Amino acid sequence: MSRIPLKLNSVTITTLAMIAALGIIIRMTVRIPLVPEVVEITPAFMFSELGGIIGGIPGGLLVGFIVGFGGAMAGGEAWLLPLIGNVALGVGTGFVIHIISNRDSIKYALLTIIGGGIIGGFLATLGIMVFLLGIEFNLSVIPALIDMYQALAWAAVALLVDSFIIRPIMGQYLYPSEDELLLYTEGE
């Protein structure tokens, strides 16, 4: 982690706050219960993952917590699932920019999608259900797989939103240029 993946400025904070606000609204209103009290299908996954894509681990933690708090308030499933799960979604997509600096590479896209699906979807749901809620492992695998597939799909959508909407409009204010990155790494 020898570089800063984003500029810390008012545009970054405002962008993450807008994503979190939209995410909390979507999380509280657009929910399709697949397994009542256990698994819901919701596009709010994308907002937590987008927070990680834009803001790295700190952005993923912030947006994920806010969206997860909205999910916990909305009910419909055990409150720990959306709260911890959305934080894990943001971290699952956010860690990649700390490893791979080229946001346009296939490696970056694949790791982001896989990180969102495995860390944010499968491991978070499985861990919460087994270790925190005390549900048997065998009964927890299916909801964890559903969340994984959902997280994989929404991570791909979040990458597209970043590439075609966020970066063209605000990319120069959010992300350091290659020159800034070179100056930062040479000065270490």
Secondary structure, 3 states (H helix, E strand, C coil): CCCCCCCCCHHHHHHHHHHHHHHHHHHHHCCEEEECECEEECCCHHHHHHHHHHHHHHHHHHHHHHHHHHHHHHCCECCHHHHHHHHHHHHHHHCHHHCCCCCCCHHHHHHHHHHHHHHHHHHHHHHHHHHHCCCCHHHHHHHHHHHHHHHHHHHHHHHHHHHHHHHHHHHHHHCCCHHHHHHHHHCC
